């Protein structure tokens, strides 16, 4: 069975998405076009590059996620003031470079670097341009900044999509001459791009328009969503830096509790996040295993009762009721 897949963002909770992919493949699912936000973009990119569920499982098991939280010694060794200073200068507590390099190496093992190495439309990644308040669907929208979409590194797009505000540094892109205003100060010539979850954490609508008027060639779209209340452990707040971290984590985690429209329930796999938080990078192997198992069980149950005919009927109803987004 061929499907398009959309993976929700959720920071470290994205481990559960890997389990869901594994279960889907065991049920005979093959992925056509894939998309994702934040950690969902990582899973989507690995699938597009040719990774199978079993391989992604090994990647998860071998990855020390806390290694992504690196600061230079000058910011690391000066307690309290160091992190605050880095936040002021770099706009984030951590650089995000370690995460980007990790993704780059994983994709390179499959011979993939840029979007041009994939089929057209095979992978789409959501990011947020906070300078102009715009949702970005990459790679196509990077053209707005004078960058060739085909030459955009997938790892760079993922870094954009995973740059949790104040937690990781934003990705900074200089405005092309065509959109600069005459007399702009140098500091105003740059665009700041951050986590796509700010504007669309679960872009289930991405593939719908192409089938709205051509349902005879429709490939079903299935969304992989992380849900569930967080563990009842309060955020430790003892200064402005920890307050910002708690604020952003709370904001992003709120996506998990949002109501999913009734008309999308038929194509959404709801995966319990078993109490893990977005920024819980110091996750234990036990918690990681529970997340993976949660994703595996949720997807296995969903595809066990899957009926293509039911999907087609539900999608036709969406079209008739004009529930397909214009964008």
Secondary structure, 3 states (H helix, E strand, C coil): CEEEEEECCCHHHHHHHHHHHHHHHHCCCEEEEEEEECHHHHHHHHHHHCCCHHHHHHHHHHCCHHHHCCCCHHHHCCCCHHHHHHHHHHCEEECCHHHHHHHHHHHHCCCCCEHHHCCCCCEEEEEEECCCCEEEEECHHHHHHCCCHHHCEHHHHHHHHHCCCEEECCEEEECCHHHCCCCCCHHHCEEEEEEHHHCCCCCCCCCCHHHHCCHHHCCCEEEEEEECCECCCCCCCCCHHHHHHHHHHHHHHHHHHCCCCHHHHHHEEEEECCECCCCCCCCCHHHHHHHHHHHHHHHHHHHHCCCHHHHHHHHHHHHHCCCCCCC
